[in-house]
Structures are given as C-alpha cells and as structure tokens.
C-alpha cells in the first residue's frame, strides 16, 4: 500500500506561478526587520506607518512614528487629508487580529497604496523593537492591558 505524502495532496505550483504569487505577497507585506532598519536609518520617506486599532490600544503601545487611524473610522472624509502618493503600512495587534487587513482593504478601496506589517505589534515587540506609549506599561499584577481593541 502506497501512501501519498500529505504535503503533496495539492501539487506545488509551477515555478512561474509560484514566483508571481510570492512576488505579490512581498509587495503586500512588510517585515518588522526592514521597518526598524528604515526607522533607525531615517529612510522612512515614501510611506506612513498606520496603527489600525482603537485609540486606547494606540495609547498603550505603538510603533514609533505611527499614526492612529482605526479601520472602523475610515471614511472618504476621514482620510481626505492623507497624501495619495504615499504608501500606508498598516498594522494591528498580531497575526490573530485582522484590523490591519481591514484597514488596508478600506484604504485600498479608497484609492491608497497599502502594505501590512507581518506579525503586527506582537512580532515587533517580540523582536525587541521599541514602542511609544502615552500610558505607562502595566505589570502582570496591575489592571489588564487593552485587548486587541479592534
């Protein structure tokens, strides 16, 4: 009895199709390492970092230089002052949160160029990268931190 490998249940794509899809994926996503290197080098021109969660989440921890534009509040009016020549790099809490995808989708539907930060704020912090806060970081013994706040 021959058992086919589960990995190959769906055959691999041909190399040209795979390359096109992977190129598209890289065009959509930003790696935290690339972003932090831009911030450190001061080469952040051409894009804006956008926190797509609610203001209380933005206040508790955010990537330095990010603006807060909750995806739920995105309307043609609320984004009318944004520069359409820039790319908007959206992020949220983590891979378990889809506020970055929802925000990027809304912005794209409104005519903006977008990317998403892979892994969100959780991946950013897990890599040891700095965050800005309006409120002090809470310890495990204090009040609960804001949830995803999408």
C-alpha positions as CSV (number, residue, x, y, z in Angstrom):
1,X,0.0,0.0,0.0
2,X,1.5,3.3,-1.1
3,X,0.6,6.4,0.9
4,X,0.9,9.8,-0.8
5,X,2.6,12.5,1.3
6,X,0.0,14.9,2.8
7,X,2.3,17.8,1.8
8,X,1.7,17.0,-1.8
9,X,-2.1,16.5,-1.6
10,X,-2.3,19.7,-3.5
11,X,0.6,19.8,-6.1
12,X,3.1,22.6,-6.0
13,X,2.6,25.4,-8.4
14,X,4.7,25.7,-11.5
15,X,7.7,28.0,-10.8
16,X,6.4,31.0,-12.8
17,X,3.1,31.0,-11.0
18,X,4.8,30.5,-7.6
19,X,7.2,33.3,-8.3
20,X,4.4,35.7,-9.3
21,X,2.3,34.9,-6.2
22,X,5.4,35.2,-3.9
23,X,6.3,38.5,-5.5
24,X,2.8,39.7,-4.9
25,X,2.9,38.6,-1.3
26,X,6.2,40.5,-0.8
27,X,4.6,43.6,-2.4
28,X,1.8,43.5,0.2
29,X,3.7,42.6,3.4
30,X,6.5,44.4,5.3
31,X,8.9,42.6,7.6
32,X,9.5,44.2,11.0
33,X,13.2,44.0,10.5
34,X,13.0,46.1,7.3
35,X,10.8,48.6,9.0
36,X,13.0,49.0,12.1
37,X,16.1,49.4,9.8
38,X,14.3,52.2,7.9
39,X,13.4,53.9,11.2
40,X,17.0,53.6,12.5
41,X,18.5,54.9,9.3
42,X,15.9,57.7,8.9
43,X,14.9,56.4,5.5
44,X,11.2,56.3,6.2
45,X,10.3,58.6,3.3
46,X,7.6,57.4,0.9
47,X,5.4,55.7,3.5
48,X,3.5,56.2,6.7
49,X,3.0,53.6,9.5
50,X,-0.7,53.3,10.4
51,X,-2.0,51.7,13.6
52,X,-5.5,50.5,12.7
53,X,-6.7,49.6,16.2
54,X,-8.7,51.8,18.5
55,X,-7.2,54.8,20.2
56,X,-6.8,53.1,23.6
57,X,-4.7,50.4,22.0
58,X,-2.6,53.0,20.2
59,X,-2.1,54.9,23.5
60,X,-0.9,51.8,25.3
61,X,1.8,50.8,22.8
62,X,2.6,51.7,19.2
63,X,5.4,51.7,16.8
64,X,7.4,55.0,16.9
65,X,6.2,57.4,14.3
66,X,2.9,55.6,13.7
67,X,-0.4,57.5,13.2
68,X,-3.7,56.2,14.6
69,X,-6.3,55.6,12.0
70,X,-8.8,52.9,13.3
71,X,-10.2,50.9,10.5
72,X,-13.7,51.3,11.8
73,X,-13.4,55.1,11.4
74,X,-12.0,55.1,7.9
75,X,-14.3,57.0,5.6
76,X,-13.7,59.1,2.5
77,X,-14.0,62.2,4.8
78,X,-11.6,60.9,7.5
79,X,-8.9,60.0,5.0
80,X,-9.3,63.0,2.7
81,X,-6.2,64.8,4.0
82,X,-3.9,61.7,3.5
83,X,-1.3,62.0,0.8
84,X,-2.3,59.6,-2.0
85,X,1.3,59.5,-3.2
86,X,2.5,57.7,0.0
87,X,2.2,54.0,0.9
88,X,0.3,53.3,4.1
89,X,1.8,50.4,6.1
90,X,-1.0,49.1,8.3
91,X,-0.5,47.1,11.4
92,X,-2.6,45.8,14.3
93,X,-2.0,43.6,17.4
94,X,-0.9,40.3,15.9
95,X,-1.5,37.6,13.3
96,X,-4.6,36.8,15.4
97,X,-6.1,40.2,14.7
98,X,-7.3,41.3,11.2
99,X,-7.6,45.0,11.9
100,X,-4.5,45.7,9.7
101,X,-6.1,43.7,6.8
102,X,-9.4,45.5,7.3
103,X,-7.7,48.9,7.4
104,X,-5.5,48.2,4.4
105,X,-8.5,47.0,2.5
106,X,-10.5,50.1,3.3
107,X,-7.6,52.4,2.3
108,X,-7.1,50.4,-0.9
109,X,-10.8,50.7,-1.8
110,X,-10.4,54.4,-1.2
111,X,-7.6,54.6,-3.7
112,X,-4.5,54.4,-1.5
113,X,-1.4,52.3,-1.9
114,X,-1.0,49.9,1.1
115,X,1.1,47.3,2.8
116,X,0.8,45.3,6.0
117,X,3.3,44.7,8.8
118,X,3.9,41.0,9.2
119,X,3.0,39.8,12.7
120,X,1.8,43.2,13.9
121,X,2.8,44.8,17.1
122,X,3.3,41.4,18.8
123,X,6.0,40.4,16.4
124,X,7.5,43.9,16.6
125,X,7.8,43.7,20.4
126,X,8.9,40.0,20.4
127,X,11.9,41.1,18.2
128,X,12.8,43.6,21.0
129,X,11.9,46.7,18.9
130,X,10.9,49.9,20.8
131,X,7.4,51.1,21.3
132,X,6.0,54.5,22.2
133,X,3.3,54.8,25.0
134,X,1.0,57.5,26.3
135,X,0.3,55.4,29.3
136,X,2.9,53.5,31.4
137,X,3.3,49.8,30.7
138,X,1.3,47.7,33.1
139,X,2.7,44.8,35.0
140,X,1.1,41.5,35.3
141,X,-0.1,42.5,38.8
142,X,-1.9,45.6,37.6
143,X,-5.1,46.2,35.7
144,X,-5.4,44.3,32.4
145,X,-3.9,45.9,29.3
146,X,-6.3,46.8,26.5
147,X,-7.2,43.8,24.4
148,X,-6.8,43.9,20.7
149,X,-9.2,46.8,20.7
150,X,-10.1,46.4,17.0
